[in-house]
Amino acid sequence: MKLLAKERLDYIAGTSLSIIQSEEVFSFSIDAVLLGRFISVPIQKGRILDLCGGNGIIGLVMSERSHAEIISVELQERLHDMAVRSIDYNGKQARIQPVLADINDLPGSLAAGSFDAVTCNPPYFATNPQSDQNKNQHFTIARHEVYCTLEDVIRTASTMVKQRGKVALVHRPERLTDMISLMRKYRIEPKRLQLIQPNDKKEANIVLLEGIKDGKPGLKCLPTLCVYDEQGTYTKSFREVYENK
């Protein structure tokens, strides 16, 4: 496999896989890997849809947990191309299908209500015309709600997932109220929640939330994960999830 200028091949923690990344576009962080491990996936068969798939990180993580077909949708051509090559490099062509598309205008080949699970690591920041957004267009699109909002993500996820199917998102805790209210607006009942904090002295900065299409009320809050201990190394509980140990 040939890497383009300024590209590198990075190891995906807890797997035997590697992924193409570049300093010129948005690179994945721990939140993407955590989402790929958090979502309840069908093990032997089924279909999974990953929205805002980026360079394919979440699809690759899930492919180690499930034999289901995985569709990874990304809008940016550069990231889509990186996903295609990463999937090929890892020999996952038969399992993961990268699709270049806007989540608000998915191709007809992706039938509504045909997925057992839907994931998304959406842009975290609402677009503010008065703010100074990153001058790199790739970073701006990945971080800010330029082409899709949180409501777009949840509406699309609800449309695409089967009855009683799972929808899981990773976001910032300050958007948790929005996540819950929008899920319920689009008939996804929040069922599992987990907070991630940098260490036991700092507030949580990541939230994982999973819901069920037309599920019954009842939210289960999992133990909070601390990433680092007092020595600045990964905690045992975090390593068990992130490094799959």
C-alpha positions, 0 to 999 in steps of 0.5 A: 500500500502506498501512503500519500505525502504527510500520511502515516500508518497508526496502530488501532489500540486493542486490535491487530489493525492499522489505519491511515492518518494525516496531519492535514486532516482530522485524526481520530481520538479515544472517543471514536475507539470507545464508541466502537467498543461501547455500541451493542452490535450484532455478533454473527450477522446483520447490518451496521451503519456508521455515520460521519465515518471519517477515515473509517476508525469506528467501522474498523473497531466494530469489525473486530467485534462483529461479523455483520456488514458495516457501512461507513458513510463520510462526506469528505473525499480525502477522508473517504479515500483514506478509509478505502485504503485502510479497509483494503490494507486490513483485508476488510473489503468483504466486511466494510463498505465505505460510502461517499455521501452526505448523511442528509442525502444517503443513496437509495441503496441504503434502505431505511429501517434496514440496520441493526445498529447505527453509530456516529461520532458527530461534529461537537461544536455548533456552527457560530458565524461569529467565531474563529473556526479552524482555517483548515476546511477538513478540521472545520467540517469534522469539528463544527456543525457545517454540513450536519447538526446533532438533530440531522444525525439523530433523525437520520439514525432513527430513519435508518435503524430497524425497530428495536435497533440500537443507536449509539453516539459519542459527544461532549457532556454539555450536549447530553440534554440535547442528545436525550431530548432529540433521541426521544423526539425521533423515537429512540429511547436512551438506555445506556450512558457512560461518562469518561473523565481525564482523571478523578480530579477533572470533570467528564469530557466525553459521554457515550449514549445508546438508545433503542428505537421505540424502546421502553423507558429506563436508562442505565448509567454505567460506571464512569471511566477515568482515563489517567491515574495519578502517575499519568498512565492509563488506569486499569479500567480504561485499558480494559476497554480502550486496549481491549485487555 
